[in-house]
Amino acid sequence: MPIWKPFTQEKVAPCAVKIARGHGAYLEDEAGTQYLDLISSWWVNILGHANEEIADAIASQARRLEQVIFAGFSHEPAEVLCASLEKILPKSLRRFFFSDDGSTSVEVALKLAYQYFFNQGIKDRCTYINLEGAYHGDTLGAMSAAGNRSSYHSTFKSFFFRTYSIKFPDTPDEEKNALSALQDFLENEGLNICALIVEPLIQGAAGMRMYRAEFLEKIVNEVRKYGILVIFDEVMTGFGRTGTMFAMDQTQVLPDFICLSKGLTGGFLPLGLTVSTDAIYEAFYSDDSSKAFIHGHSYTANPISCAAAVKSLEILRRESTQLDIKRIAKVHSRNLESLPRAQNKRALGTIAAFEVESAAFAQEITSRLLSQGLIIRPLGNTIYFIPPYCIDSGDLERAYSQVAARLNFA
Ligand SMILES: Cc1ncc(COP(=O)(O)O)c(C=O)c1O
């Protein structure tokens, strides 16, 4: 097959499973074998596969208006989507800039942050602060923002712009040390920094690494003293994943930008959004056209993607879906503790994770579990569940038993 797969060493990769259809939390291959999708197909599919209401919304939008240039034109699905998001976002986040996916939503935030200062005559705020181990996407700016210690992107580090990485803290003592190192750095460099970018409460690709809201609050409050902007990358954590609509809802701080994608369309279509404040917007609002944000993508705010997102948000806000999110959190806490040979067991909302002794072992057992009908894709030696919210509790419990049996057996 001439298809080149993402994140794959083609030489050693097993043959890809060819999926023919999906339904709820299940995917089915061409031979009719069913697989329970415990990773929501790269964390996007929050409401299950082939959700009929979203499929209908897409079909009806496709028949009415499939695409229109978004400069100089607008359309109802985009406007309804922003109005729906305004209801669930903090009041200050009310300027919506569309893009295509998580990486581009991050690129937009990084560029807006820099140009916010540039438009005010401040041109030397070129450095960004991140949290060690961050992942913000695979485009050059998003890779740079994650810092040159990211294990994913070291090949490209000669291209990266300057960043300072806050050391990831695992204990209160490490939090103190990381904060004091940040304070020292800011004393010298604070006025050269453009923005802090973080995945709030949980770093996804780093291995579902969780950290305390109090630490996030402290670093945000610290950088604010130097006028540094704050970007929350909620591409993975948004839309109920962490048990609240957004991870930031569990903190006492607000960002200047939030990046959204993945669950935004219920996992049906690519779409990105960078939402910012009036203060940011006003720095671009001018008689001087050079102050405009000259950035856009061919499919910016595609009407079909927006229609999918509007329907997905409507379903997400229903009481039954909110109860599903709580139900999954309970299944995690009932089952996680009893897993044998699992270390550092942790859960937040619908996400559960633990470590096994090595990446090779994680790979071996998840390959075996795939042949038993479970889709789990480890991150190094981390195994995690991030299922669609419609997953049946019994199915999730059975998956835990299968994983436990496999861990015991190995
Ligand atoms: C926190 C975070 N930001 C950005 C991205 C990039 O999103 P995309 O793969 O849609 O470009 C990801 C993807 O996993 C992510 O987890």
The ligand as a Gaussian input file, in Angstrom:
#p B3LYP/6-31G(d) Opt

LIG

0 1
 C       -2.717000      19.234000      23.797000
 C       -2.629000      19.083000      22.308000
 N       -2.441000      20.174000      21.557000
 C       -2.380000      20.117000      20.219000
 C       -2.491000      18.901000      19.573000
 C       -2.411000      18.847000      18.078000
 O       -3.662000      18.592000      17.534000
 P       -3.801000      18.036000      16.032000
 O       -3.259000      16.647000      16.057000
 O       -5.265000      18.091000      15.771000
 O       -3.031000      18.944000      15.161000
 C       -2.688000      17.746000      20.320000
 C       -2.800000      16.437000      19.654000
 O       -2.759000      15.388000      20.234000
 C       -2.754000      17.831000      21.721000
 O       -2.917000      16.765000      22.503000

